[in-house]
């Protein structure tokens, strides 16, 4: 059955989101850059129906191939969660132009590649959720590249809604406004519930950014 695909499924939010969706009986496609990371994530989901694939989100061909593996196994996903991010402390002037482009490639372009590959088929089917892990509700000068990337994510969600919303694809971001840690205000399992609630919203209920 079609299920969820999580891109950037490292420990924390990625695994928690995958666990939340498989708890509802969904299959899960797990994608991360490291084979060890996706193997650990798959093991954390126990006996769930899981396909683990490796791809660097900045490598368009590799990412598309990994997404195809998931589609071949389970069909066009009901839910896409883009959770990859390049998190680093930097101020204006700290990075070279190439370093900024490298961060943007992870934080935004990988999400564009994923959407370009999957959203048309989701729209043709007439349903689906495309959810992106956001952050930095207020830009911070100590995290310039991440602030720019999360602003890009907000714009991408708006563009996806404009292009695919009428066809039934719910585009939204979960903007996490603090440090993720078990037992905190931003506990991964609690955050995962927000992704599930967004997916279950009817078109009349759709929101496109949830700030947590």
Backbone as ProteinMPNN parsed JSONL, in Angstrom:
{"seq_chain_A": "XXXXXXXXXXXXXXXXXXXXXXXXXXXXXXXXXXXXXXXXXXXXXXXXXXXXXXXXXXXXXXXXXXXXXXXXXXXXXXXXXXXXXXXXXXXXXXXXXXXXXXXXXXXXXXXXXXXXXXXXXXXXXXXXXXXXXXXXXXXXXXXXXXXXXXXXXXXXXXXXXXXXXXXXXXXXXXXXXXXXXXXXXXXXXXXXXXXXXXXXXXXXXXXXXXXX", "coords_chain_A": {"N_chain_A": [[0.843, -1.192, 0.0], [0.372, 2.329, -0.572], [2.253, 4.704, 1.26], [4.144, 6.493, 3.607], [6.933, 8.563, 2.827], [10.022, 9.445, 4.05], [12.377, 11.846, 3.825], [15.59, 12.388, 4.778], [15.986, 10.997, 7.292], [17.151, 10.854, 9.787], [18.126, 10.402, 13.315], [15.804, 11.545, 15.783], [13.462, 13.89, 14.743], [12.91, 12.799, 12.165], [12.881, 9.914, 12.367], [10.935, 9.709, 14.365], [8.659, 10.763, 13.094], [8.338, 8.909, 10.992], [7.808, 6.634, 12.553], [5.383, 7.401, 13.706], [3.632, 7.403, 11.525], [3.768, 4.776, 10.535], [2.624, 3.516, 12.63], [-0.005, 3.845, 12.118], [-0.48, 1.931, 10.305], [0.759, 2.309, 7.878], [3.072, 1.841, 5.153], [6.62, 2.569, 4.941], [8.967, 4.554, 3.353], [12.327, 5.161, 3.7], [14.808, 7.541, 3.583], [18.141, 8.551, 3.551], [21.412, 10.047, 3.704], [23.416, 8.388, 4.651], [24.135, 4.944, 4.833], [24.27, 3.613, 7.273], [22.687, 5.263, 8.843], [20.059, 5.022, 7.726], [19.685, 2.321, 8.123], [19.699, 2.116, 10.929], [17.433, 3.647, 11.453], [15.444, 2.082, 10.217], [15.579, -0.198, 11.807], [14.668, 0.883, 14.178], [11.998, 1.033, 13.733], [10.997, -1.43, 14.087], [9.018, -4.197, 13.27], [7.778, -3.039, 11.075], [6.553, -2.343, 7.726], [9.001, -1.534, 5.751], [11.132, 0.282, 3.572], [14.442, 0.951, 3.041], [16.589, 3.386, 1.745], [19.488, 4.897, 0.285], [20.637, 8.191, -0.302], [22.153, 11.214, -1.24], [20.742, 14.304, -0.777], [21.528, 16.414, -2.313], [22.355, 15.371, -4.648], [20.888, 15.05, -7.493], [20.186, 12.95, -9.311], [20.655, 10.65, -7.753], [18.864, 11.054, -5.638], [16.384, 11.075, -6.982], [16.44, 8.455, -7.932], [16.341, 6.998, -5.536], [13.812, 7.755, -4.609], [12.301, 6.605, -6.62], [12.719, 3.92, -6.03], [11.156, 3.651, -3.749], [8.605, 4.251, -4.755], [8.333, 2.192, -6.629], [8.171, 0.037, -4.885], [5.966, 0.582, -3.201], [4.126, 2.225, -4.435], [2.865, 5.508, -5.434], [3.518, 7.777, -2.87], [1.343, 8.443, -0.052], [2.024, 10.373, 1.716], [4.591, 12.719, 1.845], [7.507, 13.55, 3.485], [9.773, 15.996, 3.929], [12.695, 16.247, 5.495], [15.328, 16.87, 5.575], [18.176, 18.833, 6.411], [20.693, 21.36, 6.588], [22.371, 22.221, 9.19], [24.012, 24.749, 10.703], [26.077, 27.069, 12.482], [26.454, 30.322, 11.431], [27.412, 33.573, 10.336], [26.648, 36.534, 8.383], [29.067, 36.87, 5.969], [30.703, 34.898, 6.929], [30.69, 32.583, 5.369], [31.718, 31.224, 2.21], [30.601, 31.914, -1.165], [30.112, 29.452, -2.408], [29.782, 27.773, -0.189], [27.405, 28.778, 0.854], [25.708, 28.087, -1.256], [25.906, 25.313, -1.1], [24.637, 24.809, 1.363], [22.064, 25.777, 0.777], [21.36, 23.975, -1.176], [20.831, 21.625, 0.257], [18.885, 22.475, 2.139], [16.773, 23.554, 0.651], [16.777, 23.025, -2.219], [16.842, 20.232, -2.458], [14.312, 19.617, -1.494], [12.783, 20.76, -3.519], [13.523, 19.13, -5.689], [12.46, 16.693, -4.778], [9.713, 17.323, -4.686], [9.238, 17.936, -7.373], [9.534, 15.439, -8.441], [7.591, 13.809, -7.263], [5.159, 15.183, -6.673], [3.552, 15.748, -9.046], [2.435, 13.217, -9.691], [1.037, 12.682, -7.354], [-0.84, 14.717, -7.505], [-2.162, 13.938, -9.832], [-3.383, 11.635, -8.911], [-5.026, 12.833, -7.074], [-4.811, 13.342, -4.372], [-2.938, 13.678, -1.29], [-0.181, 14.488, 0.922], [2.321, 16.896, 1.277], [4.842, 17.517, 3.233], [7.03, 19.621, 5.003], [9.829, 19.955, 7.093], [10.166, 22.752, 8.885], [11.615, 25.759, 10.301], [13.249, 28.293, 12.325], [11.416, 30.598, 12.878], [11.778, 33.258, 13.294], [14.264, 35.048, 11.699], [17.736, 34.561, 12.457], [20.752, 36.18, 13.119], [23.015, 34.693, 13.791], [22.634, 32.315, 12.575], [22.631, 32.357, 9.696], [22.61, 31.032, 7.091], [20.846, 28.942, 7.577], [18.557, 30.337, 8.375], [17.937, 31.625, 5.959], [17.46, 29.355, 4.4], [15.189, 28.201, 5.659], [13.358, 30.212, 5.278], [13.16, 29.977, 2.544], [11.913, 27.478, 2.403], [9.364, 28.108, 3.392], [8.421, 29.724, 1.317], [8.463, 27.836, -0.733], [6.478, 26.019, 0.091], [4.202, 27.628, -0.22], [4.273, 27.985, -3.004], [3.971, 25.326, -3.881], [1.399, 24.801, -2.951], [-0.039, 26.631, -4.515], [0.396, 25.542, -7.035], [-0.398, 22.856, -6.895], [-2.441, 22.533, -5.054], [-5.211, 22.771, -5.759], [-5.545, 20.364, -6.978], [-5.642, 18.588, -4.957], [-3.423, 18.176, -3.307], [-1.93, 18.609, -0.265], [0.135, 20.987, 0.885], [2.448, 21.801, 3.354], [4.275, 23.204, 6.145], [6.034, 22.283, 9.102], [6.968, 24.322, 11.464], [9.554, 24.399, 13.538], [10.384, 25.803, 16.513], [12.379, 25.679, 18.407], [14.996, 23.926, 20.247], [15.32, 20.512, 19.512], [14.546, 17.835, 21.56], [14.155, 14.903, 23.546], [11.5, 14.881, 25.905], [11.386, 17.623, 26.106], [9.872, 20.83, 25.218], [9.894, 20.458, 22.574], [9.726, 17.733, 21.917], [10.538, 14.885, 19.995], [8.589, 12.854, 19.468], [6.209, 14.112, 20.182], [6.233, 16.206, 18.335], [5.973, 14.722, 16.007], [3.3, 14.027, 16.022], [2.071, 16.318, 15.1], [2.65, 16.33, 12.37], [1.151, 14.145, 11.568], [-1.441, 15.086, 12.149], [-1.643, 17.232, 10.354], [-1.592, 15.819, 7.952], [-4.038, 14.488, 8.122], [-5.935, 16.46, 7.895], [-8.841, 17.813, 6.322], [-9.456, 19.296, 3.059], [-10.87, 21.686, 3.574], [-9.938, 22.333, 6.053], [-7.26, 22.778, 5.825], [-4.098, 23.993, 6.794], [-1.094, 25.819, 6.177], [1.278, 26.386, 7.374], [2.515, 25.344, 10.389], [3.375, 26.465, 13.414], [5.436, 25.469, 15.962]], "CA_chain_A": [[0.0, 0.0, 0.0], [1.1, 3.588, -0.531], [2.415, 5.124, 2.641], [4.91, 7.704, 3.833], [8.364, 8.557, 2.539], [10.697, 10.468, 4.847], [13.698, 12.175, 3.286], [16.324, 12.95, 5.905], [15.317, 10.238, 8.346], [18.072, 10.664, 10.904], [17.538, 10.318, 14.653], [15.048, 12.744, 16.138], [12.163, 14.092, 14.1], [12.702, 11.91, 11.03], [12.466, 8.587, 12.833], [9.677, 9.851, 15.104], [7.58, 10.927, 12.117], [8.128, 7.609, 10.349], [7.163, 5.752, 13.54], [3.983, 7.839, 13.887], [2.824, 7.014, 10.373], [3.65, 3.314, 10.437], [1.695, 3.117, 13.682], [-1.336, 3.863, 11.515], [-0.55, 0.852, 9.323], [1.366, 2.706, 6.614], [4.448, 1.495, 4.809], [7.513, 3.72, 5.069], [10.226, 4.669, 2.628], [13.27, 5.933, 4.509], [15.942, 7.979, 2.759], [19.162, 9.381, 4.184], [22.689, 9.998, 2.979], [24.258, 7.327, 5.192], [23.527, 3.622, 4.952], [24.133, 3.319, 8.7], [21.563, 6.039, 9.364], [18.769, 4.44, 7.344], [19.587, 1.007, 8.768], [19.3, 2.361, 12.315], [16.04, 4.105, 11.428], [14.593, 0.93, 9.911], [15.561, -1.06, 12.997], [13.868, 1.546, 15.204], [10.585, 0.85, 13.408], [10.617, -2.804, 14.402], [8.545, -5.064, 12.191], [6.976, -2.304, 10.097], [6.86, -2.543, 6.308], [9.923, -0.422, 5.538], [12.184, 0.206, 2.564], [15.497, 1.919, 3.33], [17.399, 3.725, 0.574], [20.457, 5.956, 0.553], [20.836, 9.219, -1.322], [22.472, 12.581, -0.836], [19.678, 15.112, -1.382], [22.105, 17.351, -3.268], [22.622, 14.603, -5.862], [19.545, 14.922, -8.056], [19.959, 11.623, -9.877], [20.588, 9.676, -6.665], [17.624, 11.271, -4.898], [15.277, 10.592, -7.811], [16.51, 6.988, -7.974], [15.855, 6.502, -4.243], [12.362, 7.948, -4.604], [11.742, 5.587, -7.515], [12.711, 2.646, -5.299], [9.993, 3.657, -2.854], [7.399, 4.176, -5.593], [8.263, 0.838, -7.188], [7.803, -0.9, -3.828], [4.706, 0.863, -2.503], [3.267, 3.143, -5.164], [3.034, 6.932, -5.129], [3.23, 7.894, -1.438], [0.273, 9.296, 0.451], [2.641, 11.454, 2.483], [6.014, 12.971, 1.663], [8.049, 14.411, 4.538], [11.153, 16.41, 3.647], [13.241, 16.566, 6.813], [16.769, 17.112, 5.472], [18.597, 20.21, 6.687], [22.105, 21.613, 6.862], [22.3, 23.108, 10.346], [25.325, 25.223, 11.122], [26.123, 28.46, 12.929], [27.231, 31.195, 10.543], [26.937, 34.95, 10.178], [26.949, 37.119, 7.075], [30.5, 37.04, 5.783], [31.453, 33.726, 7.389], [30.719, 31.531, 4.357], [31.928, 31.564, 0.811], [29.399, 31.751, -1.988], [29.886, 28.02, -2.606], [29.254, 27.209, 1.049], [25.991, 29.153, 0.896], [24.998, 27.267, -2.236], [25.844, 23.941, -0.572], [23.587, 24.782, 2.382], [20.789, 25.962, 0.079], [21.065, 22.731, -1.903], [20.221, 20.693, 1.2], [17.733, 23.031, 2.839], [15.674, 23.933, -0.234], [16.759, 22.413, -3.552], [16.448, 18.825, -2.315], [12.848, 19.588, -1.379], [12.255, 21.034, -4.857], [13.705, 17.902, -6.472], [11.483, 15.719, -4.294], [8.384, 17.745, -5.126], [9.153, 17.793, -8.83], [9.498, 14.018, -8.78], [6.435, 13.107, -6.711], [3.905, 15.941, -6.589], [2.651, 15.586, -10.194], [1.695, 11.952, -9.587], [0.093, 12.855, -6.257], [-1.924, 15.538, -8.027], [-2.932, 13.124, -10.772], [-4.214, 10.765, -8.078], [-6.024, 13.687, -6.45], [-4.676, 13.414, -2.918], [-1.604, 13.499, -0.733], [0.378, 15.553, 1.752], [3.745, 17.173, 1.099], [5.148, 18.205, 4.473], [8.442, 19.983, 5.12], [10.252, 20.408, 8.415], [10.636, 24.127, 8.854], [12.283, 26.254, 11.494], [13.632, 29.701, 12.311], [10.275, 31.487, 12.636], [12.382, 34.591, 13.226], [15.661, 34.895, 11.257], [18.738, 34.842, 13.472], [22.021, 36.486, 12.453], [24.014, 33.658, 14.055], [22.282, 31.153, 11.743], [22.217, 33.025, 8.469], [22.273, 30.12, 5.999], [19.645, 28.192, 7.961], [17.439, 31.278, 8.307], [17.588, 31.782, 4.546], [16.89, 28.098, 3.92], [13.841, 28.0, 6.177], [12.513, 31.165, 4.553], [12.922, 29.353, 1.247], [10.933, 26.412, 2.608], [8.039, 28.731, 3.483], [8.027, 30.123, -0.034], [8.209, 26.626, -1.512], [5.164, 25.501, 0.475], [3.209, 28.469, -0.886], [4.296, 27.673, -4.438], [3.394, 23.996, -4.07], [-0.055, 24.927, -2.791], [-0.571, 27.321, -5.688], [0.488, 24.698, -8.222], [-1.005, 21.524, -6.751], [-3.491, 22.5, -4.05], [-6.521, 22.508, -6.352], [-5.589, 18.954, -7.367], [-5.79, 17.758, -3.77], [-2.171, 17.974, -2.583], [-1.807, 19.518, 0.872], [1.513, 21.385, 1.165], [2.538, 22.484, 4.648], [5.523, 23.058, 6.89], [6.002, 22.302, 10.56], [8.055, 25.216, 11.845], [10.002, 24.055, 14.892], [10.978, 27.062, 16.955], [13.342, 25.483, 19.491], [15.874, 22.769, 20.156], [14.617, 19.229, 19.583], [15.108, 16.932, 22.569], [13.129, 14.155, 24.264], [11.073, 15.449, 27.165], [11.332, 19.083, 26.046], [8.719, 21.349, 24.489], [10.021, 19.995, 21.196], [9.973, 16.292, 21.952], [10.3, 14.372, 18.638], [7.33, 12.117, 19.347], [5.131, 15.101, 20.189], [6.274, 16.891, 17.045], [5.476, 13.807, 14.969], [1.84, 14.077, 16.018], [1.644, 17.453, 14.281], [2.706, 15.905, 10.97], [-0.01, 13.282, 11.348], [-2.651, 15.917, 12.131], [-1.664, 17.95, 9.076], [-1.967, 14.875, 6.899], [-5.432, 14.085, 8.265], [-6.839, 17.574, 7.668], [-9.592, 17.89, 5.07], [-9.118, 20.544, 2.353], [-11.469, 22.852, 4.231], [-9.194, 22.584, 7.288], [-5.83, 22.893, 5.54], [-3.212, 25.116, 7.094], [0.117, 25.626, 5.386], [2.426, 26.473, 8.273], [2.206, 25.112, 11.792], [4.519, 26.873, 14.223], [5.433, 24.744, 17.234]], "C_chain_A": [[0.879, 1.244, 0.0], [1.172, 4.076, 0.901], [3.138, 6.441, 2.724], [6.326, 7.5, 3.319], [8.972, 9.731, 3.288], [12.106, 10.647, 4.292], [14.458, 12.933, 4.366], [15.813, 12.334, 7.186], [16.217, 9.96, 9.535], [17.378, 10.649, 12.246], [16.854, 11.638, 15.011], [13.735, 12.778, 15.4], [11.916, 13.079, 12.991], [12.201, 10.541, 11.431], [11.128, 8.666, 13.556], [8.498, 9.993, 14.15], [7.293, 9.595, 11.422], [7.401, 6.657, 11.294], [5.686, 6.114, 13.694], [3.107, 7.357, 12.734], [2.71, 5.499, 10.24], [2.741, 2.776, 11.539], [0.255, 3.079, 13.172], [-1.478, 2.806, 10.414], [0.062, 1.177, 7.978], [2.721, 2.028, 6.411], [5.299, 2.757, 4.914], [8.727, 3.554, 4.177], [11.129, 5.608, 3.406], [14.484, 6.272, 3.659], [16.856, 8.867, 3.589], [20.463, 9.185, 3.421], [23.522, 8.791, 3.387], [23.494, 6.021, 5.284], [23.328, 3.254, 6.419], [22.928, 4.038, 9.291], [20.233, 5.404, 9.006], [18.598, 3.048, 7.956], [19.13, 1.15, 10.213], [17.838, 2.789, 12.387], [15.095, 2.946, 11.174], [14.472, 0.01, 11.119], [14.691, -0.451, 14.097], [12.377, 1.371, 14.971], [10.132, -0.588, 13.577], [10.183, -3.578, 13.185], [7.702, -4.365, 11.157], [7.435, -2.621, 8.678], [7.68, -1.352, 5.828], [10.869, -0.727, 4.389], [13.182, 1.312, 2.862], [16.35, 2.129, 2.083], [18.341, 4.863, 0.937], [20.538, 6.909, -0.632], [21.224, 10.514, -0.639], [21.461, 13.481, -1.537], [20.217, 16.147, -2.354], [22.467, 16.682, -4.594], [21.275, 14.277, -6.506], [19.27, 13.518, -8.579], [19.814, 10.575, -8.779], [19.289, 9.819, -5.884], [16.425, 10.764, -5.697], [15.262, 9.061, -7.869], [15.994, 6.386, -6.671], [14.342, 6.644, -4.146], [11.679, 6.922, -5.505], [11.708, 4.214, -6.84], [11.481, 2.545, -4.399], [8.702, 3.51, -3.658], [7.241, 2.782, -6.186], [7.777, -0.164, -6.142], [6.383, -0.689, -3.326], [3.713, 1.702, -3.302], [3.558, 4.587, -4.782], [2.644, 7.166, -3.674], [2.027, 8.777, -1.148], [0.848, 10.541, 1.119], [4.128, 11.52, 2.143], [6.454, 13.918, 2.774], [9.5, 14.717, 4.188], [11.736, 16.97, 4.935], [14.74, 16.861, 6.771], [17.081, 18.587, 5.727], [20.093, 20.244, 6.944], [22.141, 22.669, 7.963], [23.709, 23.471, 10.784], [25.197, 26.669, 11.58], [27.005, 29.252, 11.966], [26.58, 32.567, 10.473], [27.265, 35.437, 8.782], [28.446, 37.4, 7.0], [31.328, 35.846, 6.205], [31.64, 32.69, 6.293], [31.095, 32.08, 2.991], [30.609, 31.403, 0.051], [29.087, 30.271, -2.188], [29.304, 27.382, -1.357], [27.779, 27.569, 1.239], [25.177, 28.302, -0.073], [24.868, 25.825, -1.761], [24.743, 23.816, 0.481], [22.206, 24.893, 1.747], [20.383, 24.687, -0.654], [20.393, 21.709, -1.004], [18.888, 21.229, 1.707], [16.538, 23.278, 1.937], [15.643, 23.119, -1.527], [16.394, 20.938, -3.485], [14.948, 18.667, -2.189], [12.195, 19.862, -2.726], [12.362, 19.791, -5.729], [12.665, 16.86, -6.079], [10.087, 16.058, -4.781], [8.222, 17.574, -6.63], [8.984, 16.337, -9.233], [8.194, 13.353, -8.357], [5.116, 13.871, -6.784], [3.01, 15.795, -7.822], [1.822, 14.301, -10.125], [0.695, 11.998, -8.44], [-1.109, 13.667, -6.727], [-2.787, 14.758, -9.003], [-3.855, 12.167, -10.023], [-5.314, 11.554, -7.388], [-5.933, 13.788, -4.947], [-3.22, 13.26, -2.514], [-1.177, 14.697, 0.083], [1.864, 15.676, 1.464], [4.145, 18.086, 2.252], [6.652, 18.428, 4.599], [8.72, 20.425, 6.549], [10.851, 21.8, 8.291], [11.329, 24.493, 10.155], [12.543, 27.735, 11.363], [12.435, 30.603, 12.018], [10.685, 32.959, 12.598], [13.833, 34.4, 12.787], [16.63, 35.308, 12.361], [20.084, 35.082, 12.793], [23.111, 35.452, 12.695], [23.761, 32.387, 13.247], [21.769, 31.657, 10.391], [21.786, 32.04, 7.389], [21.018, 29.322, 6.317], [18.414, 29.094, 7.927], [16.986, 31.474, 6.871], [16.937, 30.514, 4.002], [15.469, 27.891, 4.396], [12.87, 29.026, 5.6], [12.179, 30.62, 3.161], [11.893, 28.243, 1.32], [9.519, 26.992, 2.681], [7.544, 29.136, 2.094], [7.692, 28.904, -0.884], [6.847, 26.039, -1.176], [4.061, 26.31, -0.204], [3.126, 28.148, -2.375], [3.679, 26.308, -4.724], [1.876, 24.038, -3.924], [-0.674, 25.585, -4.017], [-0.606, 26.414, -6.912], [-0.33, 23.417, -8.099], [-2.174, 21.458, -5.769], [-4.862, 22.167, -4.622], [-6.675, 21.056, -6.789], [-5.6, 18.024, -6.155], [-4.536, 17.502, -2.967], [-2.035, 19.056, -1.505], [-0.327, 19.782, 1.142], [1.535, 22.171, 2.465], [3.925, 22.306, 5.231], [5.214, 23.034, 8.373], [7.211, 23.114, 10.996], [8.397, 24.986, 13.313], [10.838, 25.217, 15.422], [11.96, 26.916, 18.11], [14.158, 24.226, 19.29], [15.132, 21.462, 20.396], [15.317, 18.328, 20.592], [13.972, 16.189, 23.253], [12.796, 14.817, 25.595], [10.981, 16.963, 27.194], [10.026, 19.526, 25.394], [8.716, 20.879, 23.037], [10.474, 18.54, 21.183], [9.655, 15.708, 20.58], [8.973, 13.642, 18.475], [6.127, 13.053, 19.372], [5.073, 15.844, 18.86], [5.688, 16.017, 15.942], [3.958, 13.814, 14.89], [1.321, 15.222, 15.155], [1.671, 17.099, 12.785], [1.489, 15.04, 10.643], [-1.295, 14.109, 11.262], [-2.752, 16.714, 10.827], [-2.111, 17.032, 7.95], [-3.457, 14.549, 6.939], [-6.42, 15.231, 8.054], [-7.574, 17.431, 6.341], [-9.207, 19.184, 4.368], [-9.699, 21.801, 3.008], [-10.698, 23.254, 5.487], [-7.724, 22.915, 7.038], [-5.216, 24.161, 6.123], [-1.876, 24.798, 6.429], [1.405, 25.879, 6.159], [1.927, 26.3, 9.695], [3.461, 25.442, 12.586], [4.412, 26.226, 15.591], [6.489, 25.334, 18.156]], "O_chain_A": [[1.999, 1.218, 0.51], [0.235, 3.874, 1.672], [2.807, 7.393, 2.017], [6.857, 6.39, 3.37], [8.503, 10.864, 3.179], [12.914, 9.719, 4.292], [14.022, 13.994, 4.814], [15.281, 13.022, 8.058], [16.062, 8.944, 10.214], [16.168, 10.86, 12.319], [17.286, 12.709, 14.586], [12.976, 11.809, 15.424], [10.81, 12.548, 12.885], [11.203, 10.059, 10.894], [10.277, 7.793, 13.385], [7.444, 9.4, 14.38], [6.135, 9.203, 11.281], [6.481, 5.952, 10.879], [4.836, 5.23, 13.8], [1.966, 6.948, 12.948], [1.651, 4.993, 9.866], [2.155, 1.703, 11.395], [-0.593, 2.375, 13.721], [-2.468, 2.788, 9.683], [-0.092, 0.411, 7.027], [3.416, 1.69, 7.369], [4.776, 3.87, 4.97], [9.426, 2.542, 4.236], [10.735, 6.727, 3.733], [15.113, 5.384, 3.082], [16.407, 9.808, 4.243], [20.592, 8.276, 2.601], [24.252, 8.232, 2.568], [22.355, 5.984, 5.749], [22.317, 2.645, 6.77], [22.229, 3.488, 10.142], [19.366, 5.255, 9.867], [17.479, 2.645, 8.271], [18.273, 0.396, 10.673], [17.096, 2.353, 13.267], [14.062, 2.829, 11.833], [13.391, -0.499, 11.416], [14.051, -1.176, 14.859], [11.577, 1.538, 15.892], [8.996, -0.924, 13.243], [10.891, -3.617, 12.18], [6.971, -5.025, 10.419], [8.547, -3.099, 8.457], [7.131, -0.29, 5.534], [11.348, -1.852, 4.247], [12.811, 2.484, 2.93], [16.78, 1.168, 1.445], [18.028, 5.691, 1.793], [20.51, 6.499, -1.792], [20.686, 10.864, 0.412], [21.333, 13.431, -2.761], [19.455, 16.707, -3.142], [22.843, 17.359, -5.551], [20.603, 13.329, -6.099], [18.209, 12.958, -8.305], [18.946, 9.706, -8.863], [18.678, 8.818, -5.507], [15.549, 10.098, -5.146], [14.195, 8.446, -7.857], [15.288, 5.378, -6.691], [13.665, 5.742, -3.652], [10.598, 6.43, -5.182], [10.777, 3.437, -7.053], [10.85, 1.492, -4.302], [7.816, 2.739, -3.288], [6.132, 2.251, -6.238], [7.055, -1.106, -6.471], [5.669, -1.654, -3.055], [2.57, 1.869, -2.879], [4.391, 4.856, -3.917], [1.542, 6.791, -3.274], [1.729, 9.72, -1.881], [0.246, 11.615, 1.094], [4.827, 10.507, 2.152], [5.843, 14.967, 2.979], [10.346, 13.824, 4.153], [11.326, 18.031, 5.407], [15.357, 17.077, 7.814], [16.335, 19.472, 5.307], [20.678, 19.286, 7.448], [21.965, 23.859, 7.702], [24.494, 22.611, 11.182], [24.32, 27.402, 11.122], [28.156, 28.891, 11.722], [25.358, 32.698, 10.543], [28.068, 34.826, 8.077], [29.011, 38.079, 7.857], [32.516, 35.768, 5.889], [32.648, 31.984, 6.284], [30.826, 33.236, 2.664], [29.642, 30.835, 0.559], [27.923, 29.874, -2.142], [28.418, 26.533, -1.456], [26.997, 26.753, 1.728], [24.08, 27.852, 0.259], [23.842, 25.184, -1.99], [24.002, 22.833, 0.493], [21.282, 24.18, 2.138], [19.199, 24.362, -0.738], [19.486, 21.0, -1.441], [17.883, 20.519, 1.703], [15.399, 23.22, 2.4], [14.599, 22.582, -1.894], [15.701, 20.439, -4.371], [14.369, 17.711, -2.705], [11.167, 19.266, -3.048], [11.413, 19.433, -6.426], [12.061, 16.22, -6.94], [9.356, 15.18, -5.239], [7.18, 17.116, -7.1], [8.362, 16.038, -10.252], [7.734, 12.426, -9.024], [4.06, 13.258, -6.942], [1.792, 15.722, -7.662], [0.639, 14.306, -10.465], [-0.384, 11.414, -8.539], [-2.252, 13.352, -6.394], [-4.01, 14.9, -9.002], [-4.981, 11.92, -10.455], [-6.4, 11.032, -7.14], [-6.865, 14.265, -4.3], [-2.387, 12.781, -3.283], [-1.738, 15.785, -0.044], [2.58, 14.676, 1.415], [3.83, 19.275, 2.253], [7.446, 17.526, 4.331], [7.944, 21.175, 7.141], [11.9, 21.995, 7.676], [11.592, 23.636, 10.999], [12.107, 28.366, 10.399], [12.435, 31.306, 11.008], [10.034, 33.788, 11.962], [14.57, 33.659, 13.439], [16.389, 36.264, 13.098], [20.513, 34.269, 11.974], [24.039, 35.338, 11.894], [24.595, 31.482, 13.242], [20.626, 31.409, 10.008], [20.704, 32.19, 6.823], [20.212, 29.053, 5.426], [17.344, 28.664, 7.498], [15.787, 31.488, 6.592], [15.977, 30.585, 3.234], [14.62, 27.449, 3.622], [11.683, 28.737, 5.45], [11.062, 30.781, 2.668], [11.087, 28.08, 0.404], [8.586, 26.436, 2.101], [6.384, 28.913, 1.75], [6.744, 28.935, -1.669], [6.13, 25.602, -2.076], [3.093, 25.74, -0.708], [2.035, 28.051, -2.936], [2.947, 26.149, -5.7], [1.155, 23.389, -4.682], [-1.715, 25.144, -4.502], [-1.522, 26.501, -7.73], [-0.893, 22.943, -9.085], [-2.83, 20.422, -5.667], [-5.599, 21.371, -4.041], [-7.793, 20.568, -6.954], [-5.57, 16.804, -6.311], [-4.558, 16.697, -2.036], [-2.027, 20.251, -1.798], [0.388, 18.883, 1.585], [0.742, 23.092, 2.658], [4.658, 21.386, 4.867], [4.269, 23.669, 8.842], [8.346, 22.645, 10.906], [7.627, 25.334, 14.208], [11.869, 25.567, 14.849], [12.337, 27.909, 18.731], [14.024, 23.543, 18.274], [14.399, 21.329, 21.376], [16.521, 18.085, 20.497], [12.925, 16.781, 23.518], [13.686, 15.259, 26.322], [10.548, 17.537, 28.193], [9.179, 18.698, 25.059], [7.687, 20.898, 22.361], [11.456, 18.172, 20.538], [8.591, 16.005, 20.036], [8.303, 13.796, 17.454], [5.142, 12.822, 18.671], [3.992, 16.083, 18.322], [4.992, 16.508, 15.054], [3.39, 13.628, 13.814], [0.256, 15.113, 14.547], [0.801, 17.532, 12.029], [0.876, 15.181, 9.584], [-2.138, 13.86, 10.4], [-3.839, 16.848, 10.265], [-2.911, 17.421, 7.099], [-4.072, 14.354, 5.891], [-7.629, 14.998, 8.035], [-6.997, 16.98, 5.351], [-8.68, 20.091, 5.012], [-9.071, 22.86, 2.988], [-10.797, 24.396, 5.934], [-7.017, 23.297, 7.971], [-5.751, 25.258, 5.963], [-1.573, 23.637, 6.153], [2.498, 25.615, 5.657], [1.032, 27.015, 10.147], [4.487, 24.776, 12.446], [3.421, 26.408, 16.297], [6.654, 24.869, 19.283]]}, "name": "protein", "num_of_chains": 1, "seq": "XXXXXXXXXXXXXXXXXXXXXXXXXXXXXXXXXXXXXXXXXXXXXXXXXXXXXXXXXXXXXXXXXXXXXXXXXXXXXXXXXXXXXXXXXXXXXXXXXXXXXXXXXXXXXXXXXXXXXXXXXXXXXXXXXXXXXXXXXXXXXXXXXXXXXXXXXXXXXXXXXXXXXXXXXXXXXXXXXXXXXXXXXXXXXXXXXXXXXXXXXXXXXXXXXXXX"}
